[in-house]
Amino acid sequence: MTEGPDRSPPRLDSAAVPRLRPHVRLQYSDARKQWIIQAPERVLMPDDIAVAVLKRCDGVASIAIIARALAEEYEAPPDVVEADVRDMLQDLADKGVIADART
């Protein structure tokens, strides 16, 4: 399935390899004293957990690998973390912030 003007992005699964789209940046804003996602005509302010996920969206690691690392770091159930990570990244994919590097 391809993305188009009237189509939503494909659903992300555990094997998806998330990356920020080329026109999107995750950066620390000194003026705001927080991390921001900067995209054309929009700025999003992710919370600390979202930042931890987004820093791992390098176009190499799959959602499963990202979730496993976060589950270990935060001593949380891996299946719960993976579902939460997948849901968050799907929301960002729907907003045009994240893409699957496999496609």
LINTARA-V198094 format. One line per field, one symbol per residue. ss: DSSP state (H for helix, E for strand, - for the rest). phi: phi as a letter, one per 40 degrees, with the letter a starting at -180 (. if undefined). psi: psi as a letter, one per 30 degrees, with the letter a starting at -180 (. if undefined). A space follows every 50 residues. Layout:
ss = ???
phi = ???
psi = ???
//
This chain:
ss = -----------------EEE----EEEEE----EEEEEE--EEE---HHH HHHH---E----HHHHHHHHHHHH---HHHHHHHHHHHHHHHHH---EEE ---
phi = .bcacbbcccccbccdbcaccdcbbbacccccfacbbbbdgabbbccccc cdcccccbgbccdccdcccccccbfbcdcccccccccccccccccgcbbc ccb
psi = klkafgklllkkaffkjklklfgkkklkjeefhlkljklkgkkkjlleee eeeeffiggekleeeeeeeeeeeghlkeeeeeeeeeeeeeeeeffgeklj ff.
//
